[in-house]
Amino acid sequence: MNITITGASGFVGRRLIERLLTENHSLHLLGRTPRSGVPCSTWDVLGESAPPVESLVNVDAVVHLAGEPVAQRWTPQAKRRIRATRVEGTRRLVEGLSALERRPAVLVCASAIGIYGSRGDEILTESSPTGEGFLADVCREWESAADLAQPLGVRVVKLRIGMVLGRPGGALARMLPAFKAGLGGRLGSGKQWMSWIHLDDLVELIRDSIEHPEVRGVVNATAPNPVPNAEFTRVLASVLRRPAVVPVPAFALRLLFGEMAQILLESQRVLPQVPGFRFQYPELAPALRQLVA
């Protein structure tokens, strides 16, 4: 299968490339950093143009992962980049698809569980209404931009991705130093739900989305067992055999990270409904043990 991937140099993209190459798929990467041994085209997702034509010709599937990281202080400039890379970048990608005589069968587009806003203990499925806030607004526009490919005859899958646990990189890499030093602890009240997914399961979900025509629309890319932040903290500390007794109050997170602290404090209890998909890591403790072994 011929597959084009945007955001290929990112945390998820790198692992996805490794997995697809083991199955002898033909890949074409779009981004700012070339990778040796795999065909690449330069495309700035913040630019004004669609991807180069050669990156999309005769492609069977497109996986769109490109986007400005949200884990940074949300200055006005950062918020503009976060929105533009997701919304405008996706629109330009679809513009590129519209110019093709032969279009890909499927567009798998990243989204995020931030679309649900902060919902306390409410169980959130793919059919739940979206929420409020900056990230919710960005994700709604992002998904709407991806949906513009549907009238072109392209099946669209929108993966609402939770906190991705993997090595190296990602959220876990930022947590480990403090926890290994015995300085880990709950964030805020610790009651907020954390919806997570092991990197390997996310990669398999992307593969399933490409290969199975019945998968379309919204897919919650989270493990089926979310946990409160206090429980996540306890399990990670237990796996590392370290104490976790240094809580970080909400006001300190807001002082440190500004508006971005909402990612750490908002509660999203997200459950996936993916028929036929079997998670390799449905429970948190085995997932963390595999990653920190």
C-alpha positions in Angstrom: 0.0 0.0 0.0 1.2 3.5 -0.8 0.9 5.7 2.3 1.8 9.4 2.8 2.4 10.5 6.4 2.6 14.1 7.7 4.2 14.9 11.0 6.5 11.9 10.3 9.3 13.3 12.5 7.1 13.5 15.6 6.8 11.0 18.5 3.9 9.1 17.0 5.1 9.4 13.4 8.4 7.8 14.0 6.9 4.7 15.6 4.3 4.5 12.9 6.9 4.6 10.2 8.9 1.7 11.9 5.7 -0.4 12.1 4.6 0.2 8.5 8.0 -0.5 7.1 8.0 -3.9 8.7 5.0 -4.7 6.5 6.7 -3.5 3.3 4.3 -0.6 2.7 5.6 2.2 0.4 5.8 5.4 2.4 6.2 9.0 1.4 6.9 11.5 4.3 5.8 15.1 4.4 7.6 17.5 6.8 10.5 19.8 7.4 13.1 17.1 8.3 14.0 14.5 5.7 14.6 10.9 6.7 17.1 8.8 5.0 15.9 5.7 3.2 12.3 6.8 2.8 11.0 9.2 0.0 10.3 12.6 1.5 8.9 15.9 0.4 9.3 19.2 2.2 6.0 20.8 3.3 5.6 23.5 5.9 2.3 23.0 7.6 2.3 26.7 8.5 2.9 27.7 4.9 0.5 29.0 2.3 0.5 26.1 -0.1 -0.8 22.5 -0.4 1.7 19.6 -0.2 3.8 18.9 -3.3 1.8 16.9 -5.9 4.4 14.1 -6.0 3.7 13.3 -2.3 0.0 12.5 -3.0 0.0 11.0 -6.5 -1.1 7.3 -6.5 -1.4 7.3 -2.8 -3.8 4.8 -1.1 -3.9 6.4 2.3 -2.9 9.6 4.0 -2.1 9.8 7.8 -2.1 13.4 9.0 -0.3 13.9 12.3 1.3 17.3 11.8 0.7 20.0 14.3 2.4 22.5 16.7 2.9 20.9 20.1 0.3 22.0 22.7 2.7 21.3 25.6 4.1 24.8 25.8 3.1 28.1 27.4 0.1 29.4 25.4 1.2 32.8 24.3 -0.9 34.5 21.7 1.6 33.5 19.1 1.7 29.9 20.3 -2.1 29.7 20.2 -2.1 31.0 16.6 0.4 28.3 15.6 -1.5 25.6 17.4 -4.7 26.5 15.5 -3.1 27.3 12.1 -1.0 24.0 11.9 -4.1 22.0 12.6 -7.0 23.8 10.9 -5.3 25.7 8.0 -2.8 22.9 7.5 -5.5 20.3 7.2 -7.5 22.5 4.8 -4.4 22.8 2.5 -3.9 19.1 2.7 -7.4 18.5 1.5 -6.9 21.1 -1.2 -4.0 19.0 -2.4 -6.2 15.9 -2.5 -8.9 17.7 -4.4 -6.5 18.4 -7.3 -5.8 14.7 -7.8 -7.4 12.6 -10.5 -7.0 9.5 -8.3 -7.6 10.2 -4.6 -6.6 8.1 -1.6 -9.2 5.8 -0.2 -8.8 7.1 3.3 -7.6 10.1 5.3 -6.7 9.3 8.9 -6.5 12.6 10.7 -5.3 13.2 14.3 -7.5 15.0 16.6 -7.5 15.1 20.4 -9.7 14.4 23.4 -9.4 18.1 24.3 -12.5 18.4 22.0 -14.6 17.3 25.0 -13.5 20.0 27.4 -13.5 19.4 31.1 -16.4 17.0 32.0 -15.8 15.7 35.5 -16.9 12.1 36.0 -19.0 12.0 32.8 -18.3 9.0 30.6 -17.4 10.3 27.1 -17.8 8.1 24.0 -17.6 9.0 20.3 -21.2 10.1 20.3 -20.8 12.5 23.3 -21.2 16.2 22.5 -18.1 18.4 22.3 -17.1 20.8 25.0 -15.9 24.3 25.5 -12.5 26.0 25.7 -9.6 26.8 23.4 -8.6 23.2 22.6 -12.2 22.2 22.1 -12.7 25.0 19.6 -9.4 24.1 17.8 -10.3 20.4 17.6 -13.8 21.1 16.2 -12.4 23.3 13.4 -9.6 20.7 12.9 -12.1 17.9 12.4 -14.3 20.0 10.2 -11.4 20.7 8.0 -10.7 17.0 7.7 -14.4 16.3 6.8 -13.9 18.5 3.7 -12.3 15.4 2.1 -15.6 13.4 2.3 -17.2 15.0 -0.7 -14.1 14.1 -2.6 -14.9 10.4 -2.1 -12.3 10.0 0.7 -13.2 8.0 3.8 -12.3 10.2 6.8 -11.2 8.8 10.2 -10.7 11.3 13.0 -8.7 9.9 15.9 -9.3 11.7 19.2 -6.0 10.9 20.8 -5.5 10.9 24.6 -2.2 11.1 26.5 0.2 8.9 24.6 2.5 6.8 26.8 5.7 5.7 25.0 9.5 5.8 25.0 11.4 7.8 24.1 9.6 11.0 24.2 6.0 12.0 25.0 4.4 12.8 28.3 6.1 9.9 30.1 9.5 11.2 29.4 8.6 14.5 31.0 7.3 12.7 34.1 10.0 10.2 34.8 12.8 12.4 36.1 10.7 13.8 38.9 9.2 10.4 39.8 12.5 8.6 39.7 13.8 11.3 42.1 10.9 10.6 44.5 9.4 14.0 43.7 6.2 12.8 41.9 2.7 13.5 43.1 -0.8 14.2 42.1 -1.7 17.3 40.2 -4.2 19.6 41.7 -7.0 17.6 43.4 -5.9 14.4 41.7 -9.6 13.7 40.9 -9.4 14.6 37.3 -9.7 11.7 34.9 -6.7 10.9 32.7 -7.4 9.1 29.4 -4.2 7.5 28.1 -3.1 5.1 25.4 0.1 3.1 24.9 2.0 4.2 21.8 1.9 0.7 20.3 -1.9 0.6 20.6 -2.2 4.0 19.0 -0.1 2.8 16.1 -2.2 -0.3 15.7 -5.4 1.8 15.7 -4.0 3.9 12.9 -3.2 0.7 11.0 -6.7 -0.6 11.6 -8.2 2.7 10.4 -6.3 2.5 7.2 -7.1 -1.1 6.5 -10.7 -1.5 7.5 -13.2 0.3 5.3 -15.9 0.1 8.0 -13.9 2.4 10.3 -14.9 6.0 9.6 -15.8 9.2 11.5 -14.7 9.7 15.1 -12.6 7.2 16.9 -11.6 7.7 20.6 -7.9 6.7 20.6 -7.6 6.0 24.3 -7.2 2.8 26.3 -10.5 1.4 27.7 -9.5 2.0 31.3 -8.9 5.7 32.1 -7.8 6.5 35.7 -8.0 9.5 38.0 -4.7 11.5 38.2 -4.1 10.4 41.8 -4.3 6.7 40.7 -2.0 7.3 37.7 0.5 8.9 40.1 0.2 6.0 42.5 0.7 3.3 39.8 3.7 5.1 38.2 5.4 5.5 41.5 4.7 1.9 42.4 6.2 0.7 39.1 9.3 2.8 39.7 9.4 1.7 43.4 9.5 5.3 44.5 7.3 7.4 46.8 4.8 9.8 45.3 4.2 12.3 48.1 4.8 15.7 46.6 1.5 17.0 45.3 1.5 20.0 42.9 -1.3 22.5 43.7 -3.4 23.8 40.9 -2.4 27.4 41.5 1.3 26.4 41.1 0.6 24.7 37.8 -1.2 27.8 36.5 1.7 30.0 37.6 4.2 27.8 35.9 2.3 27.0 32.7 -0.4 29.7 32.4 -3.5 28.7 30.4 -1.9 25.5 29.2 -2.2 24.1 32.7 -5.8 23.2 31.8 -4.4 20.2 30.0 -3.1 18.9 33.3 -6.2 19.8 35.4 -9.2 19.2 33.2 -11.1 15.9 33.5 -11.9 13.7 30.5 -13.1 10.2 31.2 -13.0 8.9 27.6 -14.0 5.4 26.6 -13.3 4.0 23.1 -15.9 2.1 21.1 -13.8 0.4 18.4 -15.5 -2.8 17.2 -13.1 -5.7 16.8 -10.0 -3.9 18.1 -8.0 -5.6 20.8 -5.9 -3.4 23.0 -2.5 -4.9 23.8 -2.3 -2.6 26.9 -5.8 -2.0 28.2 -4.6 -1.5 31.8 -2.3 1.2 33.1 0.1 -0.9 35.3 1.2 -3.4 32.6 1.6 -0.6 30.1 3.9 1.4 32.5 5.8 -1.7 33.5 6.5 -2.4 29.8 7.6 1.1 29.2 9.9 1.6 32.2 11.4 -1.9 32.2 
